[in-house]
Amino acid sequence: MEKRKRAAIREMKKVAEEIYNDLEGKRIPELEVPSRTKSNIEFDERHGVWKYGSNVTTRSATSLSGAQMLLRTIYTI
């Protein structure tokens, strides 16, 4: 379990670093997240759970709602 925890922390830091680098480079930050649509849900028989598929959506801070979403994400991390 410790290995999975370290991998999760590493991924969260990566997201924060990408957004930070965008801001520092005066670029509009964006984040790719799994598409939360009915067609992008797949059943993982090995684990017996439903998971998101490979389709992604790009969210960016080009609007107020997009900026708020990114801020909530960073606050969570």
C-alpha positions in Angstrom: 0.0 0.0 0.0 2.9 2.4 0.7 4.0 2.1 -2.9 0.5 3.2 -4.2 0.5 6.1 -1.7 3.8 7.4 -2.9 2.7 7.1 -6.6 -0.5 9.0 -5.8 1.5 11.8 -4.0 3.9 11.9 -7.0 1.0 12.4 -9.4 -0.6 15.1 -7.3 2.6 17.0 -7.1 3.0 16.7 -10.9 -0.4 18.3 -11.4 0.5 21.2 -9.1 3.9 21.7 -10.8 2.3 21.8 -14.2 -0.2 24.5 -13.2 2.6 26.4 -11.3 4.8 26.3 -14.4 2.0 27.5 -16.6 1.4 30.5 -14.3 5.1 31.3 -14.0 5.5 31.2 -17.8 2.5 33.5 -18.1 0.4 30.8 -19.9 -3.2 30.0 -19.1 -3.2 26.9 -16.9 -5.0 23.9 -18.1 -5.7 20.4 -16.8 -6.7 17.2 -18.6 -9.2 15.1 -16.6 -11.1 11.9 -17.5 -14.3 12.7 -19.4 -17.2 12.1 -17.1 -19.6 10.8 -19.7 -21.7 7.7 -20.0 -19.7 6.5 -23.0 -16.4 6.8 -21.1 -17.3 4.4 -18.3 -15.8 0.9 -18.4 -16.1 -2.1 -16.1 -12.8 -3.4 -14.7 -13.5 -7.1 -14.3 -10.2 -7.7 -12.5 -11.1 -5.3 -9.7 -14.9 -5.5 -10.0 -15.5 -1.8 -10.3 -16.5 0.8 -12.9 -13.7 3.1 -14.0 -13.3 6.0 -16.4 -12.1 5.1 -19.9 -9.3 6.8 -21.9 -11.3 9.9 -23.1 -10.1 13.1 -21.5 -11.5 16.7 -21.3 -9.2 19.7 -21.1 -10.2 22.3 -18.4 -8.5 25.6 -18.5 -8.6 28.9 -16.6 -9.9 30.9 -19.6 -13.2 31.6 -17.8 -14.1 32.4 -14.2 -15.7 28.9 -13.6 -12.6 27.2 -15.1 -10.3 29.2 -12.9 -12.4 28.3 -9.8 -12.2 24.6 -10.8 -8.4 24.8 -11.0 -8.2 26.6 -7.7 -10.4 24.0 -6.0 -8.1 21.3 -7.4 -4.9 22.9 -6.2 -6.5 23.6 -2.8 -7.4 19.8 -2.5 -3.8 18.9 -3.3 
